[in-house]
Amino acid sequence: MNEKLWGKSAMIDLVGCNENIKQPKKIQEFIDKLCSAINMKKHGQCHIERFGYGKLEGWSFMQFIETSSITGHFDEQVGSTNLAFIDIFSCKNFDEKKAALFCKKFFQAERVRLRTLKRTYT
């Protein structure tokens, strides 16, 4: 099978985040600075919304970029460990390690886990 690279997905999981995951203005600031840090150009406005129910309620965002999208979901419910789940998909190359370190620093996370998938076609 002769696969061709289309893009990549970076999945960034954060544990022990600060209060920024609870503040829409800080979430917007995070998106703006992350796009700059990994050299991505935003396309349109970011959608930030708090929704869900019970233990699943929290802030989420979706930002189109010229080469795909960046999404995030936050869990700050009582008893949780302030979790963040950030996904970056782009057909333009980017430094996923730099992105993960930026996320960890912005949210002052205790731990970060990065997984990257190459997106291919035949």
TIPA-605473 format. One record per residue (C-alpha): residue number from 1; residue in three letters; x, y, z. Coordinates in steps of 0.05 Angstrom, whole numbers. Layout:
<pts>
{pt NUM; ALA; {X; Y; Z}} ...
</pts>
This chain:
<pts>
{pt 1; MET; {0; 0; 0}} {pt 2; ASN; {28; 67; -21}} {pt 3; GLU; {2; 117; 30}} {pt 4; LYS; {10; 192; 22}} {pt 5; LEU; {12; 241; 80}} {pt 6; TRP; {-48; 288; 83}} {pt 7; GLY; {-36; 319; 151}} {pt 8; LYS; {-31; 303; 225}} {pt 9; SER; {-72; 304; 288}} {pt 10; ALA; {-42; 323; 355}} {pt 11; MET; {-81; 301; 416}} {pt 12; ILE; {-59; 338; 478}} {pt 13; ASP; {-85; 316; 546}} {pt 14; LEU; {-72; 359; 607}} {pt 15; VAL; {-82; 343; 681}} {pt 16; GLY; {-82; 392; 739}} {pt 17; CYS; {-97; 456; 701}} {pt 18; ASN; {-106; 525; 730}} {pt 19; GLU; {-169; 567; 732}} {pt 20; ASN; {-161; 589; 659}} {pt 21; ILE; {-203; 529; 638}} {pt 22; LYS; {-263; 561; 671}} {pt 23; GLN; {-258; 630; 638}} {pt 24; PRO; {-281; 642; 566}} {pt 25; LYS; {-237; 704; 559}} {pt 26; LYS; {-176; 663; 579}} {pt 27; ILE; {-197; 607; 532}} {pt 28; GLN; {-200; 658; 475}} {pt 29; GLU; {-132; 685; 494}} {pt 30; PHE; {-105; 613; 494}} {pt 31; ILE; {-131; 601; 423}} {pt 32; ASP; {-102; 666; 397}} {pt 33; LYS; {-34; 653; 427}} {pt 34; LEU; {-33; 579; 408}} {pt 35; CYS; {-47; 596; 335}} {pt 36; SER; {11; 646; 336}} {pt 37; ALA; {57; 597; 371}} {pt 38; ILE; {47; 542; 319}} {pt 39; ASN; {41; 590; 260}} {pt 40; MET; {-31; 576; 243}} {pt 41; LYS; {-79; 628; 214}} {pt 42; LYS; {-149; 630; 244}} {pt 43; HIS; {-208; 626; 197}} {pt 44; GLY; {-269; 661; 225}} {pt 45; GLN; {-291; 670; 297}} {pt 46; CYS; {-278; 618; 351}} {pt 47; HIS; {-339; 585; 380}} {pt 48; ILE; {-335; 578; 456}} {pt 49; GLU; {-393; 548; 493}} {pt 50; ARG; {-409; 518; 560}} {pt 51; PHE; {-455; 458; 554}} {pt 52; GLY; {-468; 387; 576}} {pt 53; TYR; {-502; 361; 638}} {pt 54; GLY; {-481; 336; 706}} {pt 55; LYS; {-409; 314; 708}} {pt 56; LEU; {-402; 326; 633}} {pt 57; GLU; {-416; 401; 636}} {pt 58; GLY; {-358; 446; 618}} {pt 59; TRP; {-328; 494; 568}} {pt 60; SER; {-311; 473; 497}} {pt 61; PHE; {-285; 510; 437}} {pt 62; MET; {-277; 502; 362}} {pt 63; GLN; {-232; 545; 320}} {pt 64; PHE; {-226; 535; 245}} {pt 65; ILE; {-156; 548; 218}} {pt 66; GLU; {-140; 556; 145}} {pt 67; THR; {-114; 485; 143}} {pt 68; SER; {-168; 451; 187}} {pt 69; SER; {-186; 461; 261}} {pt 70; ILE; {-167; 465; 334}} {pt 71; THR; {-217; 440; 386}} {pt 72; GLY; {-216; 435; 461}} {pt 73; HIS; {-257; 408; 518}} {pt 74; PHE; {-248; 424; 592}} {pt 75; ASP; {-270; 387; 655}} {pt 76; GLU; {-270; 430; 718}} {pt 77; GLN; {-325; 397; 757}} {pt 78; VAL; {-319; 389; 833}} {pt 79; GLY; {-276; 328; 847}} {pt 80; SER; {-242; 329; 779}} {pt 81; THR; {-169; 345; 770}} {pt 82; ASN; {-182; 403; 721}} {pt 83; LEU; {-172; 367; 656}} {pt 84; ALA; {-162; 395; 586}} {pt 85; PHE; {-166; 358; 520}} {pt 86; ILE; {-139; 397; 460}} {pt 87; ASP; {-140; 370; 389}} {pt 88; ILE; {-103; 401; 331}} {pt 89; PHE; {-113; 375; 260}} {pt 90; SER; {-77; 407; 201}} {pt 91; CYS; {-53; 389; 132}} {pt 92; LYS; {0; 443; 143}} {pt 93; ASN; {59; 417; 184}} {pt 94; PHE; {66; 443; 255}} {pt 95; ASP; {109; 428; 315}} {pt 96; GLU; {64; 386; 359}} {pt 97; LYS; {115; 383; 416}} {pt 98; LYS; {117; 459; 417}} {pt 99; ALA; {41; 460; 418}} {pt 100; ALA; {38; 411; 477}} {pt 101; LEU; {89; 451; 517}} {pt 102; PHE; {51; 515; 502}} {pt 103; CYS; {-14; 484; 527}} {pt 104; LYS; {19; 458; 590}} {pt 105; LYS; {49; 526; 605}} {pt 106; PHE; {-14; 566; 590}} {pt 107; PHE; {-58; 523; 634}} {pt 108; GLN; {-2; 510; 685}} {pt 109; ALA; {-17; 436; 680}} {pt 110; GLU; {16; 386; 726}} {pt 111; ARG; {21; 334; 670}} {pt 112; VAL; {15; 332; 595}} {pt 113; ARG; {8; 274; 547}} {pt 114; LEU; {17; 282; 472}} {pt 115; ARG; {-4; 232; 419}} {pt 116; THR; {4; 246; 345}} {pt 117; LEU; {-28; 211; 287}} {pt 118; LYS; {-7; 217; 215}} {pt 119; ARG; {-68; 225; 169}} {pt 120; THR; {-57; 190; 103}} {pt 121; TYR; {-93; 169; 40}} {pt 122; THR; {-78; 119; -15}} 
</pts>
